[in-house]
Amino acid sequence: MTQSHLKVFVKNMFLINSMKRINFLIILFLFILISLFSFINPLLANENEGVISSFFNSINRSSDNPNFDLDFNKILSEDSALSSFIDNNNILEESDYDSGNSISSDYPRSFLTHDGYLSLISAIKKYQSIKNNGEWPYTNPNLTFEFGDTHKSIPDIKKRLSITGDMIQGIGLDSVFDIFLKYGLIHFQKRHGLIANGEINTETLKAMNVPVDKRLSQLDRNKWRILNSISELKDKHIIVNIPSAELFAIKDGRIDLLSKVIVGKIDRPTPLIYSNIYEFNFYPYWHIPKSIIKKDVIKAVLADSDYLKDNNIRIFQDYSYQIEVDPKYLNWNSEEPAVYKFRQDPGDQNAMGFVKINFDNKHSVYLHDTPKKSLFNNDLRANSSGCVRIQNIDDLIIWILAEQDNWDMEKLNSIIQKQNTANVSLKDQMQIRITYLTAWAEKSGLVHFRRDIYKKDMIGLDA
Protein backbone atom coordinates (compact mmCIF):
# COMPACT_ATOMS: atom_id res chain seq x y z
CA MET A 1 0.00 0.00 0.00
CA THR A 2 1.52 3.32 -1.07
CA GLN A 3 1.62 6.40 1.14
CA SER A 4 -1.23 8.03 -0.81
CA HIS A 5 -3.31 4.86 -0.50
CA LEU A 6 -2.61 4.79 3.24
CA LYS A 7 -3.96 8.34 3.44
CA VAL A 8 -7.11 7.21 1.65
CA PHE A 9 -7.50 4.28 4.04
CA VAL A 10 -7.11 6.53 7.09
CA LYS A 11 -9.69 8.95 5.67
CA ASN A 12 -11.99 6.04 5.00
CA MET A 13 -11.59 4.62 8.50
CA PHE A 14 -12.00 7.79 10.51
CA LEU A 15 -13.92 10.28 8.35
CA ILE A 16 -16.60 8.33 6.51
CA ASN A 17 -18.86 7.90 9.52
CA SER A 18 -18.41 9.97 12.65
CA MET A 19 -20.53 7.60 14.75
CA LYS A 20 -18.25 4.66 13.97
CA ARG A 21 -15.28 6.76 14.98
CA ILE A 22 -16.90 7.73 18.30
CA ASN A 23 -17.83 4.11 19.09
CA PHE A 24 -14.33 2.91 18.26
CA LEU A 25 -12.77 5.54 20.55
CA ILE A 26 -15.16 4.63 23.38
CA ILE A 27 -14.18 0.96 23.10
CA LEU A 28 -10.50 1.87 23.00
CA PHE A 29 -10.87 4.09 26.07
CA LEU A 30 -12.67 1.40 28.08
CA PHE A 31 -10.06 -1.17 27.06
CA ILE A 32 -7.25 1.09 28.31
CA LEU A 33 -9.14 1.84 31.53
CA ILE A 34 -9.73 -1.84 32.31
CA SER A 35 -6.14 -2.76 31.42
CA LEU A 36 -4.86 -0.02 33.72
CA PHE A 37 -7.12 -1.19 36.51
CA SER A 38 -5.89 -4.77 36.03
CA PHE A 39 -2.28 -3.60 36.25
CA ILE A 40 -3.04 -1.87 39.57
CA ASN A 41 -4.90 -4.86 40.97
CA PRO A 42 -3.54 -8.12 39.47
CA LEU A 43 -5.96 -10.16 41.59
CA LEU A 44 -8.80 -8.91 39.37
CA ALA A 45 -7.01 -9.72 36.14
CA ASN A 46 -8.71 -13.04 35.62
CA GLU A 47 -12.14 -11.54 36.23
CA ASN A 48 -11.41 -8.63 33.95
CA GLU A 49 -10.12 -10.91 31.21
CA GLY A 50 -13.69 -11.99 30.61
CA VAL A 51 -14.82 -8.39 30.49
CA ILE A 52 -12.09 -7.50 27.97
CA SER A 53 -12.94 -10.48 25.81
CA SER A 54 -16.58 -9.49 25.83
CA PHE A 55 -15.64 -6.07 24.38
CA PHE A 56 -13.80 -7.67 21.46
CA ASN A 57 -16.57 -10.17 20.96
CA SER A 58 -19.05 -7.30 20.79
CA ILE A 59 -16.97 -5.77 17.95
CA ASN A 60 -16.97 -9.00 15.97
CA ARG A 61 -20.65 -9.81 16.53
CA SER A 62 -23.22 -8.35 14.17
CA SER A 63 -25.36 -5.74 15.87
CA ASP A 64 -28.80 -4.34 15.29
CA ASN A 65 -27.22 -0.91 15.47
CA PRO A 66 -25.41 -0.22 12.16
CA ASN A 67 -23.11 2.25 13.88
CA PHE A 68 -21.51 -0.62 15.77
CA ASP A 69 -21.15 -2.86 12.71
CA LEU A 70 -17.47 -2.21 11.88
CA ASP A 71 -16.89 -4.55 8.94
CA PHE A 72 -13.11 -4.24 8.50
CA ASN A 73 -13.06 -6.71 5.59
CA LYS A 74 -15.55 -4.52 3.73
CA ILE A 75 -13.52 -1.39 4.49
CA LEU A 76 -10.30 -3.02 3.25
CA SER A 77 -12.07 -4.24 0.11
CA GLU A 78 -13.47 -0.78 -0.62
CA ASP A 79 -10.10 0.81 0.05
CA SER A 80 -8.47 -1.57 -2.42
CA ALA A 81 -11.10 -0.74 -5.04
CA LEU A 82 -10.62 3.00 -4.49
CA SER A 83 -6.83 2.70 -4.67
CA SER A 84 -7.12 0.85 -7.97
CA PHE A 85 -9.55 3.50 -9.27
CA ILE A 86 -7.14 6.30 -8.31
CA ASP A 87 -4.19 4.58 -10.00
CA ASN A 88 -6.04 3.65 -13.18
CA ASN A 89 -7.43 7.15 -13.64
CA ASN A 90 -4.29 9.07 -12.63
CA ILE A 91 -6.10 10.98 -9.88
CA LEU A 92 -3.80 13.01 -7.66
CA GLU A 93 -4.34 14.25 -4.15
CA GLU A 94 -6.41 17.42 -4.36
CA SER A 95 -3.45 19.43 -3.03
CA ASP A 96 -1.51 18.50 -6.18
CA TYR A 97 -3.89 20.44 -8.43
CA ASP A 98 -3.50 24.12 -9.11
CA SER A 99 -6.38 26.54 -8.79
CA GLY A 100 -7.16 26.62 -12.47
CA ASN A 101 -8.38 24.29 -15.16
CA SER A 102 -6.14 21.33 -14.45
CA ILE A 103 -3.92 20.31 -17.31
CA SER A 104 -4.70 16.63 -17.69
CA SER A 105 -1.95 14.06 -18.09
CA ASP A 106 -4.69 11.60 -19.02
CA TYR A 107 -4.23 12.24 -22.72
CA PRO A 108 -0.53 11.76 -23.57
CA ARG A 109 -1.55 11.06 -27.17
CA SER A 110 -3.31 13.52 -29.40
CA PHE A 111 -7.07 13.11 -29.79
CA LEU A 112 -6.87 14.79 -33.21
CA THR A 113 -6.17 11.52 -34.99
CA HIS A 114 -8.15 8.84 -36.76
CA ASP A 115 -8.04 6.83 -33.50
CA GLY A 116 -9.45 9.89 -31.74
CA TYR A 117 -12.30 9.93 -34.23
CA LEU A 118 -13.01 6.22 -33.60
CA SER A 119 -12.88 6.81 -29.83
CA LEU A 120 -15.50 9.53 -30.23
CA ILE A 121 -17.73 7.11 -32.16
CA SER A 122 -17.43 4.68 -29.22
CA ALA A 123 -18.30 7.50 -26.80
CA ILE A 124 -21.45 8.25 -28.79
CA LYS A 125 -22.51 4.60 -28.44
CA LYS A 126 -21.80 4.73 -24.71
CA TYR A 127 -23.89 7.85 -24.15
CA GLN A 128 -26.66 6.53 -26.38
CA SER A 129 -26.76 3.45 -24.14
CA ILE A 130 -27.03 5.72 -21.09
CA LYS A 131 -29.97 7.48 -22.70
CA ASN A 132 -31.67 4.18 -23.55
CA ASN A 133 -31.30 3.04 -19.94
CA GLY A 134 -33.00 6.01 -18.34
CA GLU A 135 -30.40 8.79 -18.50
CA TRP A 136 -29.14 10.16 -15.14
CA PRO A 137 -30.78 11.87 -12.12
CA TYR A 138 -31.07 15.64 -11.75
CA THR A 139 -29.70 17.42 -8.66
CA ASN A 140 -30.50 20.93 -7.45
CA PRO A 141 -27.40 22.93 -8.54
CA ASN A 142 -27.73 25.32 -5.60
CA LEU A 143 -26.92 22.65 -3.02
CA THR A 144 -23.53 22.67 -1.31
CA PHE A 145 -22.06 20.03 0.97
CA GLU A 146 -18.92 19.64 3.04
CA PHE A 147 -16.90 16.46 3.28
CA GLY A 148 -18.55 14.20 5.88
CA ASP A 149 -22.05 15.69 5.45
CA THR A 150 -25.15 13.50 5.14
CA HIS A 151 -27.98 14.50 2.79
CA LYS A 152 -30.82 12.86 0.91
CA SER A 153 -29.51 14.21 -2.44
CA ILE A 154 -26.10 12.54 -2.13
CA PRO A 155 -27.29 9.10 -3.36
CA ASP A 156 -28.44 10.74 -6.62
CA ILE A 157 -25.06 12.46 -7.01
CA LYS A 158 -23.28 9.14 -6.49
CA LYS A 159 -25.58 7.44 -8.96
CA ARG A 160 -24.93 10.20 -11.51
CA LEU A 161 -21.17 9.77 -11.19
CA SER A 162 -21.42 5.98 -11.32
CA ILE A 163 -23.38 6.05 -14.58
CA THR A 164 -20.55 7.83 -16.42
CA GLY A 165 -17.78 5.83 -14.73
CA ASP A 166 -16.52 8.68 -12.55
CA MET A 167 -17.18 6.73 -9.39
CA ILE A 168 -17.26 3.07 -8.42
CA GLN A 169 -20.85 1.90 -8.17
CA GLY A 170 -22.21 0.60 -4.88
CA ILE A 171 -19.27 1.64 -2.72
CA GLY A 172 -19.24 3.58 0.54
CA LEU A 173 -22.27 4.87 2.46
CA ASP A 174 -25.17 5.98 0.28
CA SER A 175 -26.07 9.30 1.93
CA VAL A 176 -22.61 10.39 3.13
CA PHE A 177 -20.15 12.70 1.37
CA ASP A 178 -17.33 10.21 1.81
CA ILE A 179 -13.86 9.71 0.32
CA PHE A 180 -15.30 7.68 -2.57
CA LEU A 181 -17.53 10.55 -3.61
CA LYS A 182 -14.66 13.05 -3.26
CA TYR A 183 -12.43 11.19 -5.71
CA GLY A 184 -15.38 10.60 -8.02
CA LEU A 185 -15.92 14.36 -8.11
CA ILE A 186 -12.24 14.99 -8.89
CA HIS A 187 -12.45 12.54 -11.80
CA PHE A 188 -15.62 14.20 -13.13
CA GLN A 189 -14.18 17.72 -12.72
CA LYS A 190 -11.02 16.80 -14.62
CA ARG A 191 -13.07 15.45 -17.53
CA HIS A 192 -15.08 18.67 -17.71
CA GLY A 193 -12.27 21.21 -17.32
CA LEU A 194 -13.47 22.35 -13.90
CA ILE A 195 -11.37 23.15 -10.83
CA ALA A 196 -10.49 19.62 -9.66
CA ASN A 197 -10.91 20.01 -5.89
CA GLY A 198 -13.40 17.25 -5.12
CA GLU A 199 -15.99 19.74 -3.86
CA ILE A 200 -19.71 19.75 -4.52
CA ASN A 201 -20.39 23.20 -5.94
CA THR A 202 -22.72 24.94 -8.39
CA GLU A 203 -20.44 24.63 -11.44
CA THR A 204 -19.94 20.91 -10.91
CA LEU A 205 -23.63 20.21 -10.34
CA LYS A 206 -24.57 22.24 -13.42
CA ALA A 207 -22.20 20.13 -15.51
CA MET A 208 -23.73 16.97 -14.04
CA ASN A 209 -27.23 18.19 -14.93
CA VAL A 210 -26.51 18.70 -18.65
CA PRO A 211 -28.98 16.30 -20.34
CA VAL A 212 -27.73 13.20 -22.13
CA ASP A 213 -29.29 14.48 -25.38
CA LYS A 214 -27.12 17.60 -25.23
CA ARG A 215 -23.99 15.56 -24.57
CA LEU A 216 -24.86 13.33 -27.53
CA SER A 217 -25.32 16.39 -29.72
CA GLN A 218 -21.92 17.71 -28.58
CA LEU A 219 -20.23 14.42 -29.36
CA ASP A 220 -21.81 14.24 -32.80
CA ARG A 221 -20.87 17.81 -33.72
CA ASN A 222 -17.29 17.34 -32.55
CA LYS A 223 -17.01 14.14 -34.54
CA TRP A 224 -17.10 16.27 -37.70
CA ARG A 225 -14.80 18.90 -36.22
CA ILE A 226 -12.17 16.25 -35.54
CA LEU A 227 -12.46 14.92 -39.09
CA ASN A 228 -11.90 18.43 -40.45
CA SER A 229 -9.03 19.14 -38.06
CA ILE A 230 -6.98 16.03 -38.84
CA SER A 231 -7.03 16.65 -42.58
CA GLU A 232 -3.46 17.09 -43.90
CA LEU A 233 -1.89 17.35 -40.46
CA LYS A 234 1.91 17.04 -40.48
CA ASP A 235 3.86 14.88 -38.04
CA LYS A 236 4.89 17.91 -35.96
CA HIS A 237 2.26 20.56 -35.33
CA ILE A 238 0.57 22.79 -32.75
CA ILE A 239 -3.08 22.68 -31.75
CA VAL A 240 -4.82 25.41 -29.77
CA ASN A 241 -8.23 24.33 -28.52
CA ILE A 242 -10.38 27.34 -27.65
CA PRO A 243 -13.01 25.77 -25.33
CA SER A 244 -10.43 24.00 -23.16
CA ALA A 245 -8.01 26.96 -23.38
CA GLU A 246 -5.07 24.65 -23.97
CA LEU A 247 -2.19 24.38 -26.40
CA PHE A 248 -0.84 21.00 -27.52
CA ALA A 249 2.60 20.64 -29.12
CA ILE A 250 2.40 17.32 -30.95
CA LYS A 251 4.99 15.16 -32.64
CA ASP A 252 4.25 11.77 -34.21
CA GLY A 253 0.90 11.62 -32.47
CA ARG A 254 2.31 12.22 -28.97
CA ILE A 255 1.72 15.36 -26.92
CA ASP A 256 5.22 16.61 -26.10
CA LEU A 257 4.06 19.82 -24.47
CA LEU A 258 0.78 20.92 -22.93
CA SER A 259 0.17 24.53 -21.86
CA LYS A 260 -2.68 26.61 -20.58
CA VAL A 261 -3.64 29.50 -22.82
CA ILE A 262 -5.83 32.58 -22.63
CA VAL A 263 -8.24 33.01 -25.54
CA GLY A 264 -10.54 35.79 -26.70
CA LYS A 265 -13.36 37.20 -24.62
CA ILE A 266 -16.93 36.24 -25.43
CA ASP A 267 -17.42 39.52 -27.32
CA ARG A 268 -13.94 39.34 -28.92
CA PRO A 269 -13.66 35.67 -29.85
CA THR A 270 -10.49 34.01 -31.07
CA PRO A 271 -11.12 32.89 -34.69
CA LEU A 272 -10.54 29.41 -36.09
CA ILE A 273 -7.26 29.43 -38.01
CA TYR A 274 -5.24 26.92 -40.04
CA SER A 275 -1.82 28.42 -40.74
CA ASN A 276 1.97 28.12 -40.29
CA ILE A 277 4.22 29.80 -37.75
CA TYR A 278 7.01 31.62 -39.56
CA GLU A 279 8.59 34.08 -37.10
CA PHE A 280 9.38 35.03 -33.50
CA ASN A 281 9.57 38.68 -32.40
CA PHE A 282 11.55 38.97 -29.16
CA TYR A 283 10.90 42.08 -27.05
CA PRO A 284 8.49 43.43 -29.62
CA TYR A 285 6.79 46.78 -29.84
CA TRP A 286 3.04 46.43 -29.54
CA HIS A 287 1.20 48.32 -32.25
CA ILE A 288 -2.15 48.69 -30.56
CA PRO A 289 -5.13 47.96 -32.86
CA LYS A 290 -7.69 50.71 -33.37
CA SER A 291 -10.44 48.51 -31.90
CA ILE A 292 -8.54 48.18 -28.60
CA ILE A 293 -7.82 51.93 -28.56
CA LYS A 294 -11.56 52.58 -28.80
CA LYS A 295 -12.70 49.86 -26.39
CA ASP A 296 -9.96 49.92 -23.78
CA VAL A 297 -7.27 52.58 -24.00
CA ILE A 298 -9.51 55.67 -24.16
CA LYS A 299 -11.48 54.44 -21.13
CA ALA A 300 -8.26 53.71 -19.25
CA VAL A 301 -6.89 57.21 -19.91
CA LEU A 302 -10.14 58.82 -18.76
CA ALA A 303 -9.94 56.81 -15.54
CA ASP A 304 -6.21 57.43 -14.99
CA SER A 305 -4.35 60.32 -16.60
CA ASP A 306 -1.03 58.53 -16.02
CA TYR A 307 -2.14 55.34 -17.77
CA LEU A 308 -0.10 55.92 -20.95
CA LYS A 309 3.05 56.91 -19.06
CA ASP A 310 2.81 54.02 -16.57
CA ASN A 311 2.39 51.50 -19.39
CA ASN A 312 5.06 52.95 -21.72
CA ILE A 313 2.52 53.73 -24.45
CA ARG A 314 3.33 56.52 -26.90
CA ILE A 315 1.20 58.14 -29.59
CA PHE A 316 2.45 58.85 -33.11
CA GLN A 317 1.09 60.78 -36.04
CA ASP A 318 1.35 57.91 -38.54
CA TYR A 319 2.84 54.48 -39.19
CA SER A 320 6.32 55.92 -39.67
CA TYR A 321 6.43 56.37 -35.88
CA GLN A 322 8.60 59.47 -36.30
CA ILE A 323 6.42 62.34 -35.07
CA GLU A 324 5.17 61.85 -31.53
CA VAL A 325 1.84 63.37 -30.36
CA ASP A 326 1.38 64.86 -26.89
CA PRO A 327 -1.72 63.16 -25.34
CA LYS A 328 -2.72 66.28 -23.39
CA TYR A 329 -3.78 67.95 -26.64
CA LEU A 330 -6.25 65.18 -27.58
CA ASN A 331 -9.95 65.13 -26.77
CA TRP A 332 -10.27 61.91 -24.75
CA ASN A 333 -14.03 62.27 -24.51
CA SER A 334 -14.28 61.51 -28.22
CA GLU A 335 -12.85 58.96 -30.66
CA GLU A 336 -10.28 61.48 -31.89
CA PRO A 337 -7.36 59.59 -30.26
CA ALA A 338 -8.14 56.53 -32.42
CA VAL A 339 -7.05 58.50 -35.49
CA TYR A 340 -3.44 58.28 -34.28
CA LYS A 341 -1.08 55.30 -33.93
CA PHE A 342 -0.46 53.94 -30.45
CA ARG A 343 2.64 51.90 -29.72
CA GLN A 344 3.81 50.28 -26.50
CA ASP A 345 7.56 50.02 -25.93
CA PRO A 346 9.19 46.66 -25.18
CA GLY A 347 9.62 45.77 -21.52
CA ASP A 348 7.96 44.27 -18.50
CA GLN A 349 4.72 46.19 -19.05
CA ASN A 350 4.37 45.21 -22.72
CA ALA A 351 1.15 43.33 -23.39
CA MET A 352 3.06 40.90 -25.64
CA GLY A 353 5.39 39.93 -22.81
CA PHE A 354 8.86 39.11 -24.10
CA VAL A 355 7.85 37.35 -27.33
CA LYS A 356 5.28 37.37 -30.09
CA ILE A 357 4.83 34.36 -32.43
CA ASN A 358 3.58 35.17 -35.92
CA PHE A 359 1.58 33.13 -38.43
CA ASP A 360 -0.33 34.30 -41.51
CA ASN A 361 -4.02 35.07 -40.98
CA LYS A 362 -6.48 37.79 -41.93
CA HIS A 363 -7.47 38.46 -38.31
CA SER A 364 -4.11 39.83 -37.09
CA VAL A 365 -4.07 37.11 -34.44
CA TYR A 366 -0.84 35.69 -32.98
CA LEU A 367 0.52 33.77 -29.99
CA HIS A 368 2.35 35.73 -27.33
CA ASP A 369 3.63 35.91 -23.78
CA THR A 370 1.87 38.06 -21.17
CA PRO A 371 2.80 39.99 -18.01
CA LYS A 372 -0.56 38.96 -16.47
CA LYS A 373 0.44 35.47 -15.34
CA SER A 374 -2.30 35.23 -12.69
CA LEU A 375 -4.98 34.84 -15.38
CA PHE A 376 -3.71 31.33 -16.06
CA ASN A 377 -5.08 30.29 -12.66
CA ASN A 378 -8.67 30.82 -13.83
CA ASP A 379 -10.69 27.82 -14.98
CA LEU A 380 -12.44 29.96 -17.60
CA ARG A 381 -9.63 31.71 -19.46
CA ALA A 382 -11.36 33.92 -22.01
CA ASN A 383 -9.68 37.26 -21.27
CA SER A 384 -7.89 38.43 -24.42
CA SER A 385 -8.97 40.57 -27.36
CA GLY A 386 -8.64 37.63 -29.74
CA CYS A 387 -4.95 36.70 -29.63
CA VAL A 388 -3.71 33.68 -27.69
CA ARG A 389 -1.51 34.11 -24.62
CA ILE A 390 0.68 31.13 -23.71
CA GLN A 391 1.74 29.97 -20.27
CA ASN A 392 5.40 28.89 -20.03
CA ILE A 393 5.97 30.11 -23.57
CA ASP A 394 9.74 29.59 -23.30
CA ASP A 395 9.15 25.81 -23.36
CA LEU A 396 7.13 26.20 -26.56
CA ILE A 397 9.86 28.32 -28.18
CA ILE A 398 12.50 25.68 -27.48
CA TRP A 399 10.19 22.92 -28.75
CA ILE A 400 9.60 24.76 -32.03
CA LEU A 401 13.23 25.81 -32.53
CA ALA A 402 14.84 22.60 -31.25
CA GLU A 403 15.94 21.52 -34.71
CA GLN A 404 17.11 24.96 -35.81
CA ASP A 405 20.62 26.31 -35.18
CA ASN A 406 21.13 24.39 -31.93
CA TRP A 407 18.52 26.37 -30.04
CA ASP A 408 18.34 25.57 -26.35
CA MET A 409 17.36 27.25 -23.10
CA GLU A 410 20.78 28.81 -22.69
CA LYS A 411 20.47 30.59 -26.03
CA LEU A 412 16.95 31.76 -25.17
CA ASN A 413 18.06 33.02 -21.75
CA SER A 414 20.77 35.05 -23.44
CA ILE A 415 18.12 36.88 -25.50
CA ILE A 416 15.94 37.40 -22.44
CA GLN A 417 18.81 38.87 -20.41
CA LYS A 418 19.82 41.31 -23.14
CA GLN A 419 16.19 42.43 -23.61
CA ASN A 420 16.95 43.60 -27.14
CA THR A 421 14.33 43.56 -29.86
CA ALA A 422 15.17 40.72 -32.28
CA ASN A 423 13.39 38.71 -34.97
CA VAL A 424 13.99 35.02 -35.65
CA SER A 425 12.58 33.41 -38.79
CA LEU A 426 11.85 29.70 -38.97
CA LYS A 427 13.71 27.69 -41.60
CA ASP A 428 10.85 25.19 -41.60
CA GLN A 429 7.49 26.73 -40.82
CA MET A 430 5.46 25.08 -38.06
CA GLN A 431 1.86 24.05 -38.71
CA ILE A 432 -0.67 25.55 -36.28
CA ARG A 433 -4.40 24.98 -36.00
CA ILE A 434 -6.70 26.92 -33.72
CA THR A 435 -9.69 24.65 -33.25
CA TYR A 436 -13.00 24.56 -31.41
CA LEU A 437 -13.55 21.20 -29.72
CA THR A 438 -16.06 20.98 -26.88
CA ALA A 439 -15.90 17.19 -26.67
CA TRP A 440 -13.43 14.43 -27.46
CA ALA A 441 -12.58 10.93 -26.29
CA GLU A 442 -9.42 9.01 -25.50
CA LYS A 443 -8.58 5.49 -26.62
CA SER A 444 -9.04 4.38 -23.01
CA GLY A 445 -12.71 5.37 -23.26
CA LEU A 446 -12.42 8.52 -21.16
CA VAL A 447 -14.74 11.22 -22.55
CA HIS A 448 -13.97 14.94 -22.13
CA PHE A 449 -16.37 17.89 -22.33
CA ARG A 450 -15.66 21.62 -22.20
CA ARG A 451 -17.77 24.77 -22.02
CA ASP A 452 -19.22 25.98 -25.31
CA ILE A 453 -17.91 29.48 -24.55
CA TYR A 454 -18.79 31.02 -27.93
CA LYS A 455 -22.10 29.08 -28.23
CA LYS A 456 -21.01 27.45 -31.49
CA ASP A 457 -22.61 24.15 -30.48
CA MET A 458 -25.95 25.88 -30.02
CA ILE A 459 -26.01 27.83 -33.28
CA GLY A 460 -23.96 25.49 -35.41
CA LEU A 461 -21.21 27.95 -36.31
CA ASP A 462 -17.69 26.60 -36.82
CA ALA A 463 -16.11 29.58 -38.53
N, C-alpha and C positions, 0 to 999 in steps of 0.2 A: 504494500500500500504506500503510495507516494505521499509526500508531505501535504500536497493540495487535497488528496483524497482523504487524508486523516482529518484535515480541517472540515471537510464536508461531513465526515462521520460524526465529529464532535458537535457540529451544528445540528445534525440530524438527531443525535442523542439528547441534547440538552435544550434545543430551541423549538423543536416541532410542537411539543405539547407541554405547556407549563405545569399542568397538573401531574404529569408523569415525573417531571423533574422534582416537584415538591415531595411527592410520595417517596421517591428514591432517596432524597436527602433525609427525610424523616426516618426511614429504615436504617440508613447509615448512621444517623445520630444515635438511635436506640441501641444499635449494635455496639457502637463505641462506649456508650454509657454502661451497658451490661458487662462488656469486657473489662472496663475499668473497675467496676464494682467487684467482679470476680477476682481481679488482681489484688484488690484490697482484702477481700475475704475469701481465701482459697477454699474454705470449707463449703462454700456455696457453689463452687464451680460445677460440681456434678449436676446440682439442681438447675443451674442456669444454662447448662449445656442443652437441656431440653428446650428451654425458652429460646435460645439462639437458633437451634435447629428449626423450631417452629416458624421463626421469621423467614428463614431461607425457603422453607417449604411453602410459606404463603406466597413468596415471589413466584415459585415455579407452578403453583396450582392456578388453574383458570379461575377467574373471579367474575361475579355478576357485575362488578363495577369495572367498566372498560379502562378507567384511569389507572387501575392496578394491574392491568394485563400487559406487562412488559415482555413482548415477544422479541427476544434478542436475535433469534434466527431470522425473523422477518426483517428486523432493522438491518442486519448484516447483508441480507439478500438485496434489500432496496438500495443500500449504500453501494453495493457492487454494481447494480444496474445503473445507478446515477454516475458512478465513476467511469463506467464504460461509455455512457452517453456523452459525458464531458470530453473524454479522450477522442471519441469518434467524430465529434462535431467541433473540435478545436475551440472549446469554450474556456476562456481565461477567467481567473478571479476578477470580480467587478472592479477591483482597484487597479487592474492592469489596462483598463480602457481609459482613453482620454475623454474629455468632456464633449467632444464633437462626434460627428458621424463616423463611427469606427471603421477604419480601413480594414477590410476583411482579408485574412490570409486563407480563407476558404477556397478562393478561386485562383490557384497558382497558374492555371492555364486560361488562355483567352476564351471568352464565351462567344466571340465573333469569329466562329469557325463553322464548318459544316456539322461537326459534332455538337456544337452549341445549338445549332438549328434543330438537330434531332432530339437533343435534350429538352428543348422547348416543346416539341411535339409530344414527348412523353409527359411533360408537365401538364399540358392541356388535357391529356387523357386522365391524369391523376385528379385534376380539379373537376373534370366532368363527372368522374366517379363520385367525388364528394357531393356534387350537386344531386346526382341520382340517388344518393343515400341520405338525403334530408338536410344537406347543407350544414351550417354550424350555428350555435346559439348566439343570440344578441345580448350584449351587456351594456347597461347604462354607462356611457362614457364619462359621466361626472363623478363616478365613484372613485375613491382613493383608499388604499389600504397600506398598512405598515406590515413589515415582516413579523409573523407570529399572530396576526389578527385572524379572527374567525368571522365569517360572513356567509350568508345564504347564497350570494352571487358567485362565490369562489368556485364551487363545483362546475358552474357553466364556463368559467374562464379556463379551468383545467381541461374540460372537455374540448373547448375551442382549440387549445394548444395541442391536445392529443390528436385531433383530427388531421392537422397539417404536419404532424411529426415533430413538433417543437418540444413536446414533453412526452415522457413515457406514460402510457395509459395505465390507469388502475394502480398508481403508486402513491404512497403517502396518505395523509388524512384528507378526506374529501373537502371539508369546509375550512381548512386551515391554510393560511399563506405560509407554506413551509419551504424548505430548501429545494424541493423538487420543482415547485412552481417558480421559484426565483430563477433557477437555471433555465427553465423553459421559457421564461420571459426574455432572458438574455439572448437565447437562441433566436426567438421571434424578432426581437429588436434588431439584431444583426442583419437578419434577412430583409428587413424593411428600411434599413438606413436610419434607424432611430438611435438615440443615445442609449447605449447598451449597459444599463445600470441595474437591470433586474427589478425595477420598480413598476408598480401598477399606477399608471398615470393617464391623463386624458388622451395624449397623442397615441399611446400604445393601444388603448381601448378603441379609439377611432379606427386605427388600422385593422384591428381584429374584426370590427363590425362592417368592414367593406364587404358587400355581398359577393357570393361565389360567382354570380353572373358577371359582375364587373371585373373580377380577377380573370375570368375566362376571356372576356373581351380584351383586356390588357395583353394577355398572353398571345392571343390571335393577332392583334395589331403588331406586336413586337416581333412576331414570327417573320412578318414581311420586312420589317426594318432590318432585322439581322441578315436576311437574304440580300437586301440592297447594300448593306454595309460591307459584307465580305467579298463583294464583287471586285476582282482585280487587286486584292490586297497583296502587298509585297511581304517578303519574309520578315523584314524589320520595319515597324511602323508605330505610330502613336495614335491612340484613341482617347478623345475627351468625351466623356458621357455627361451630358448636361443634367439630367434628373438626379444622378447620384453624386454629381459634383466631384468627379474623380478623373484622373489621368492615368492611362495604362501605357507603359513603354513595353512593346511586345517584340520578341524575336523568336522565330521558328515556333510560334504558337504558345510560347511561355511568357508569362508576365515577369519581366526583369525588374520593373520599377512601378510602384503604385503610389500616387500622390493625391492629396486633397487639392481641389481647385475651388476658385470662386468664379461663378458665372454671372451672367447678366441679370439685373433685376427683372421683376415681372413686367414692368412697363418699358424695359430696355433689354429685351431678350437677346441672348447670344444666338447667332444664326447657325444653321447647319452648313458645314463647309467640308469639302473634299479638296485638299490642296497638297503642297509640298513646302516644307521649311527650307529656306535658302540662305538665311542670314541671321547672325546675332549682332545686336547693338549693345555694347557694354557702356555703362554710364551715359545713357542717351539723354538728349533733350526731349522734353515732352511737348509736342506741338498740340495744344489743347483744341479739340474739335469745337466748332461753333455751337453745336447742340449742347455740349457740356458748359460752355460759357453762359449760354442762356439759362439753362436749368439749374446750374450749381454755382458757378463762379460769381455771377452778379449778386445772387442772394447772399453768398458768403461775405462779399465786400460790404454790402449794406449792413450786415450784422456785425462785422468787425473791420474797421478801416485799415488795420494792419495785416489783413489776411494775405494780400499779395506779397508784402515784404517778408512775412514770417514763413511763407511757403516758396520763396525764391522764384516768384512768377513775375515776368516782365512783359510789357505790352509794346508791340512794334507796329509800324505803319503798314508794312506789307511783308510778303514772304521772303524778301531779301534779308530781313532781320538786321537792317542797318540803322534805321532811324527809330529811336525809342520814344514812346509816348508817355507823358506824365499822367498817371491815373487821376490826379486831383482835378484835371481839366475836363474829365468825362462826366456825362450825366448818367449816374448809376441807377437812376429811377426810370430809365428807358432801356431800349435794346441797342442804343448807340455803341456801347463797348464791344458788342459782337461784330462790329464792322472791322475791328482791328485784329491783329494776330497775337495770340497769347502763347508764351513759351515758358516752360519751367526748366530751370537750370538743373544739371545733374547734381546728385548728392543724396543725402539721407532722407530729405523730404520729398524727393521726386516720386511721383505716383507710379512710375515704371519700376521702382526699385533700382537694382544695379544692372538689370539686363532686360532687353526686349527681344523677342524671337519672332521673326517675320516670315510670313507665307502669303502667297498671292490670294487675294479675295476682294470682291467688290464692296465689302462692308467696312474696310479699314480695321479689321479685327486682328489681334495678335496675342501671343502668350507673353506674359511678363512677370517679373518679381513684384513685390509690394512691400511698403513699409508697415502696412497694417496687418501684422502677423496674427493678431488676436482673432481676426475674423475666421481663421481656419478652425477655431474651436467650436463654431456654430454647427448644428446639425443641418440647418437649411442655409446653404451658402450661395445665395443669389443677391450679391451686393455690388456688382460692377455695372459699368455702363455698356456692357456688351463684350468687352475683351475678357480674356481668361487669365486669372492670376494663379500662379503655381506655388505650392508649398515646397520647400527644399529644392528650389529650382537648380541649385548647383549640381545636384545629383543627376538631374535630367540633362544638363549641359554636357557633363562628362560622358553620359550614356550615348548622346548623339554624336559627340566629337571623338569618341574613343578610338575610332579607326582613322582619324585624320591628324597627321603631324604630331603623333605621340602626345596627344592631349591627356592630361591627368589633373588631379586636384592641385598639385603644386603649381602647375602652369596657370590654372584658374585663380588660385590665391594670389599669384603675382599680379594679375590684372586687377583684382579686387583691392589690393594694397595700394597700387599706384593711383587708382580712381581716375584714370584717364579715359576719355571717350575713345572707343575703338570699335571697328566693325570687323567681323569675321565671317567670311562667306564659306558655305559648305561646298566641298568638291563633289559630293554625291548628295543630292537633295533628299530630305527625309519625308516620307509620306505621313500626312496627318489627316485624321477624320474627326470632325466634331459631330457627334451623333446624339440621338434622342431616344434612349432605351429606358422604359419604365418597368420592364420585366425581362428576366432572362433566367436560364437554368444551367446548372452545372451537370457534368457527366454523372456525378454521384447521386443526382436526383434533387439536390437542394435548389429551391426556387427562390429567386430574389424579386422584390418589388420596390419601386421608389415612387416618390411623389410626382404627380403629373403637374410640375410647377407652372408650365406655360399652357396647360389645358389642351394640349394637342390630342390626347386620347379622346377627349370629349367631343372635339369639333373635327377631328380627322385631318388636322393639318400636320404635314411632315416637312414643310419647307418654309 
